């Protein structure tokens, strides 16, 4: 079961209990919609990553990405290990999705979720934009096996890190939630870290990339290629 479904179910239970107790509750901040849902179940030889959200955000799969990787109960993409900051670049190691305002948080509450498995200690898993691009950026990365969520916008940058490493070779569900005044990191359904701070509007014209950066040279700018397996990626936003 997806984390999004678990959270929705929890919300319904809590709302019902509150109503029975006769306690008034504030109006919901907004309705959550699925912006993108990539199940990553394409067969070997596929070139397109299908978006099951209905929004048509199809991705381009690089030729170096392993497809139909099966480990335990997960089937997804495999990203081979590449030595960090060592030329040449490997643009075919990355999956890209063309720019869309659905992939930009804007001023909304915004959640990026994925399921990963790795034994390595580096890499940008998914991102849109890079550190100095106009309009801000966001990403999930895993330096030294520690999961990090980063959001940078018009009001500043906030990064939150897991208190432990998750490069243990097991599948883990990661959720990075950008809210109005903080960033929340959940792993396997548990809140493991939270950092207060406003990031403001995030809206850039870059593609979304999975598995590393799109603009890098492995010399002055490292490509931060992810090494490991991805089962699925989903993006939700409030409207």
Secondary structure, DSSP 8 states (H G I E B T S, - for coil): --HHHHHHHHHHHHHHHHHHHT------S--EEEEEEE-----TT--EE-BTTSS---EEE-TTSEEEEEETTEEEEEE----TT-SS--GGG-EEE---GGGS-BTS-EEEEEEEE-SS---EEEEES-TT-TT-EEEEE-GGGEEEEEEEETTEEEEEEEEEE--SSS-EEEEEEE-SSEEEEEETTEEEEEEE-----B-----EEESS-SS--SSSS---B--EEEEEEEEEEE-
